[in-house]
Amino acid sequence: MEIVIDTSAIIAAIADEPYGDKVINLTENAILVCPNVVPFEISNALTRMIRKKVIDKDKMRQLLKSFQKYLLNYLKTSSKMFWKLGGSIRYMLMMHLS
């Protein structure tokens, strides 16, 4: 089964955030698909976490290594497709997590 995954779900899974275990369970044995901008979004999210002193640089390196272990199929996206997918991804994720 293919599942579209977004940055917030990946961060939850790799950073042991709330719902991280649920994201991992829901995506286990699935083919993960995401927009090709996700690696940049992951870097931005982790940088924000450093600036807010949620993590340090060593933890960021560890989380980036964890992210690199995920086998993701990247979709080339246009801005129109990105916004359309983004809303439905968040809706579906929230429905599964609640």
C-alpha positions in Angstrom: 0.0 0.0 0.0 1.2 3.5 -0.8 0.9 6.2 1.8 1.6 9.9 1.3 3.6 11.2 4.2 4.4 14.8 5.1 7.2 16.5 7.1 5.3 16.7 10.4 4.6 13.0 10.4 8.3 12.2 9.7 9.4 14.6 12.4 7.0 13.0 14.9 8.4 9.5 14.0 12.1 10.4 14.2 12.0 12.8 17.1 9.9 10.7 19.4 7.2 13.4 19.4 3.6 12.7 20.4 2.0 10.4 17.9 5.4 9.3 16.6 4.7 5.6 17.5 1.3 5.8 15.8 2.9 7.2 12.6 5.4 4.4 12.6 2.7 1.8 13.1 0.5 3.2 10.4 3.3 3.3 7.9 4.9 0.0 8.7 5.4 -2.1 5.5 3.9 0.7 3.4 5.5 2.4 0.4 6.0 6.0 1.5 5.5 8.7 -1.0 6.2 12.4 -0.4 6.8 15.7 -2.2 10.4 16.2 -3.3 10.7 19.2 -1.0 10.4 17.1 2.2 14.2 16.8 2.8 14.4 20.6 2.8 11.4 20.8 5.1 13.0 18.3 7.5 16.2 20.4 7.6 14.2 23.6 8.2 12.1 21.9 11.0 15.2 20.6 12.7 16.9 24.0 12.4 13.9 25.6 14.1 14.1 23.1 16.9 17.8 24.0 17.5 16.9 27.7 17.5 14.1 27.1 20.1 16.6 25.0 22.1 14.5 21.9 21.8 17.5 19.9 20.5 21.2 20.5 20.1 23.4 20.0 17.0 24.3 16.5 18.0 20.7 15.5 18.3 20.0 17.2 14.9 22.7 15.0 13.4 21.2 11.9 15.0 17.7 12.8 13.7 19.0 13.5 10.2 20.6 10.0 10.2 17.3 8.5 11.3 15.5 10.4 8.5 18.0 9.1 5.9 17.0 5.5 6.9 13.5 6.0 5.5 13.0 4.7 2.0 10.9 7.5 0.4 9.6 7.8 -3.1 9.7 11.4 -4.0 7.1 13.1 -6.2 8.1 16.0 -8.4 5.5 18.6 -7.4 4.1 21.8 -8.7 2.9 24.4 -6.2 -0.7 23.7 -7.2 -0.3 20.0 -6.5 1.6 20.7 -3.3 -1.3 22.8 -1.8 -3.9 20.3 -2.8 -2.0 17.3 -1.3 -1.1 19.2 1.8 -4.6 19.8 3.0 -5.8 16.2 2.4 -2.7 14.8 4.0 -3.2 16.8 7.2 -6.9 15.9 7.2 -6.2 12.1 6.8 -3.4 12.1 9.4 -5.5 13.9 12.0 -8.4 11.5 11.4 -6.1 8.5 12.0 -4.4 10.1 15.0 -7.5 11.1 16.8 
